Amino acid sequence: MLDIGSVFFLLVLGLWIFCIVDVLTTERTQVKVLPKWAWVLVILFLFPVAAIGPLLWLFVGRPVRPFSGARSTAAFGPVDGWSNRPPRPAPTRRVRPPTRAERAEEEADVHARIAERDRLLAKWAEEDQRKSAGTAESGLPAEPGAGPGPPPRG
């Protein structure tokens, strides 16, 4: 026959198993105070000390759920493909302002790219002037098909 100590132990063991399963099936976003892995460790390691771990989970870490008689399926994913919870905001990341040396380096890089672009533009303008001067001297049209007569076949 079971004595009162054995019955108490079975009740505490059932509470312990319930709390472990409850932590594992609760959504990560709903767990309060500690992350899920920490709650599992608290329940496991504080079990021998008068079942403090499971009681802490029930009263401190467990989310408040209205009793409906049925277990929520939210821990296993949305049933119809839509989540009923709002999306989590993206974590904000602080960006440090650039130092003076970094700003000076960026500015020098920008000036170098501008100077390179200006050199290319001057070179292309020179080539265009030579082409237009060369075609004006020879009397040929500047572009094929731009002069009198039929366009070339190709």
C-alpha positions in Angstrom: 0.0 0.0 0.0 1.1 3.5 -0.7 1.9 5.8 2.2 1.5 9.6 2.2 5.2 10.1 1.4 5.0 8.0 -1.8 1.8 9.8 -2.9 3.5 13.2 -2.3 6.5 12.1 -4.3 4.3 10.9 -7.2 2.5 14.3 -7.2 5.7 16.2 -7.2 7.1 14.0 -9.9 4.0 14.6 -12.1 4.3 18.3 -11.5 8.0 18.2 -12.5 7.2 16.3 -15.7 4.3 18.7 -16.5 6.6 21.7 -16.0 9.3 20.3 -18.3 6.8 19.6 -21.0 5.2 22.9 -20.5 8.5 24.8 -20.9 9.4 22.9 -24.0 6.0 23.5 -25.7 5.7 27.2 -24.8 6.7 29.7 -27.4 10.0 31.4 -26.9 8.5 34.8 -27.1 6.0 34.1 -24.3 8.4 32.9 -21.7 8.9 35.4 -18.9 12.0 36.4 -17.0 14.5 33.8 -18.3 15.1 32.1 -21.7 13.6 28.7 -22.2 16.9 26.8 -21.8 17.5 28.5 -18.4 14.0 27.5 -17.2 14.7 23.9 -18.2 17.9 24.0 -16.1 16.1 25.7 -13.1 13.4 23.0 -13.2 15.9 20.2 -13.5 18.4 21.3 -10.8 16.0 22.8 -8.3 13.7 19.7 -8.3 15.3 18.0 -5.3 15.0 21.1 -3.2 11.2 20.7 -2.3 10.2 21.1 -6.0 11.1 24.8 -6.1 12.1 24.7 -9.8 8.6 23.7 -11.1 6.9 26.1 -8.7 9.1 29.0 -9.9 8.2 28.1 -13.5 4.4 28.0 -12.7 4.4 31.3 -10.8 7.2 33.3 -12.3 8.1 32.1 -15.8 4.9 30.6 -17.3 2.8 32.9 -19.5 -0.7 33.6 -18.4 -3.1 31.7 -20.5 -6.9 31.7 -20.3 -8.2 28.2 -19.6 -10.1 26.8 -22.5 -9.8 23.1 -21.9 -7.7 22.6 -25.0 -4.0 23.0 -25.4 -2.8 25.7 -27.7 -1.2 24.6 -31.0 0.8 27.8 -31.2 3.9 26.0 -29.9 3.7 23.6 -32.9 3.2 26.2 -35.5 0.1 27.9 -37.0 -2.6 25.5 -38.1 -3.8 27.4 -41.2 -0.4 28.9 -42.3 -1.0 32.3 -40.6 0.6 33.2 -37.3 -1.8 34.9 -34.8 1.0 36.9 -33.1 2.4 40.1 -34.4 5.9 40.0 -35.9 8.8 40.8 -33.6 10.5 44.1 -34.4 13.9 43.9 -35.9 16.7 44.3 -33.4 18.2 47.8 -33.5 21.9 48.0 -33.9 23.8 51.0 -32.8 26.3 52.3 -35.3 29.1 54.3 -34.1 29.9 57.6 -35.9 33.0 57.5 -38.1 36.2 58.9 -36.6 37.9 62.0 -38.1 40.5 59.7 -39.8 37.8 57.6 -41.4 35.9 60.6 -42.6 39.1 62.1 -44.1 39.9 58.8 -45.8 36.4 58.6 -47.3 36.6 62.2 -48.4 40.0 61.6 -50.1 38.5 58.5 -51.8 35.6 60.5 -53.1 37.9 63.3 -54.4 40.1 60.7 -56.1 37.0 59.1 -57.8 35.8 62.6 -58.9 39.2 63.4 -60.4 39.3 60.0 -62.2 35.9 60.7 -63.6 36.9 64.2 -64.8 40.0 62.7 -66.5 37.8 60.2 -68.4 35.3 62.9 -69.4 38.1 65.1 -70.7 39.6 62.2 -72.6 36.3 61.3 -74.2 35.6 64.9 -75.1 39.0 65.1 -76.8 38.3 61.9 -78.7 34.9 63.3 -79.8 36.6 66.5 -81.0 39.2 64.6 -83.0 36.6 62.4 -84.6 34.4 65.3 -85.6 37.4 67.3 -86.8 38.6 64.3 -88.9 35.3 63.7 -90.5 34.8 67.4 -91.3 38.2 67.5 -93.1 37.5 64.4 -95.1 34.0 65.3 -96.0 32.6 62.0 -94.8 29.5 61.9 -92.7 30.1 61.6 -88.9 27.8 58.6 -88.6 27.1 55.8 -91.0 23.8 56.3 -92.7 23.6 60.0 -91.7 24.8 61.3 -95.1 22.9 61.4 -98.4 22.1 58.2 -100.2 20.7 54.9 -99.0 21.8 53.5 -95.7 24.4 50.8 -95.8 23.2 47.2 -96.0 24.4 44.9 -93.4 
